[in-house]
Amino acid sequence: MNSIGDGLGSYVLLFLIAVLVHEPWRWAGYALGRSLDPDDEIFKWVRAVSTALVSAMVARLVLFPAGALASVPLGLRLAAFAFGLAVFFATGRTAWIGVCAGAAFVLVGKLMAG
């Protein structure tokens, strides 16, 4: 005998709960956000603050790394940062490509160094 918590039923239940929790907020955000002006001063401020936070996080990762990144020499971390930044600008400011390029640079540099 199957209950709602067994097998496929539990996945359906989880899906329904996720939809019921998520969708009303999504539609409310859509309804409220339609009339907002993305060039408004508050959004410029939010964009500036978020850019500053990301910049600080990147600087911390490059200059004061933790975990496995701490074993990567500073010169390699700085070179990977510069390479990722160059790829970011070369690809029309596509962040994920720049991040992947910098990470690949660290990986290749670490493998070559031994």
N, C-alpha and C positions, 0 to 999 in steps of 0.2 A: 504494500500500500504506500503510495507517494503522498507526501504532504507538500505544502507550498514551499517549504525550505529545502527540498531535495531537488537535485538535478537542474533541469532547465527552468523549473518554476522559480528557483531562487534568483537566477539571472534575470528573468522577466520582472520579478519583484524589484530587484535592484535598479533595473533600467527605468521602471515606472516611478520609483522614488526619486531617482536622479532627474528625470524629466519634470516631475511635479515641483521639485525644489528649485530647479534652474530656470525653467521657461517663463514663469511669471515675472521674475526679475529682469530677464532678457527683454521681454516685451515692454516692461515699464521703462527700462533704460532707453529703448528705441523710441518710445512715445515722448519721453522727456528730452531726449537728445536731439530730436529733429530740429528744434527751434534754436539750438545753441550755435553761436558763431565761433568757429575754430580759430579765428584771428582776433578774438577778444583778448584783452590784457591779462585776464586771469589765466587763460590757457597758455599765453606766452610765458607767464611766470612759472606755471606748472612744468612746462617744457624745459625751461632753464634749470629749475631745481632738479628735475629727473636727469638731465644731462650732467649736472654737477655731481650727483650721487653716483652715476655710472662711471664718470671719470675718476672719482675718488676710489671706487672699488677696483678699477683697473690699475690705478697707481699702487694701491695696497698689494694687489696680486703680483705686480712686477717687482716692487721694491721690498716688500716684506711678506714673501710667500709662506704658506703653511703646508704641511703634508708633503706629498711627493714632489710638488713644485719647488720646494726648498732645496732639493738636490740638484736642480738645474742651475748652472752658473748664471750670474747676473748678466754677463755679456750676451749670453744666448737668449735670456728673457727679454732684454732690451732690443736685440736684433729681431726677435719674433714679434715684438710689439710694433716696431717700425715697419716690418714687412706686412703685418696684418693691417696697419693703418694705410699703407700704400695701396694694398689690394682693395680696401674699403673705398678709397677715393677713386681708384681705377675702375671699379665696377658700378659707378654711379651711386655711391653711398649705400651699398647693400651690406648691412651689418653682419648677417650670418655668414656671408662669404668671407668677410674680413676676419671674423673670429675663427672660422675653420682654417683659413690660411695661416693665421698666427699659431694655432694649435698644431697644425701639420708641420710648421717650421720648427717648433719645439720638439716634436716627436722625431723628425728627421735629424735634427741637430743632436739630440740625446742619443739616438742610435749610432750616429757617426762617431760621437765622442766615446762611446763604449759604456 
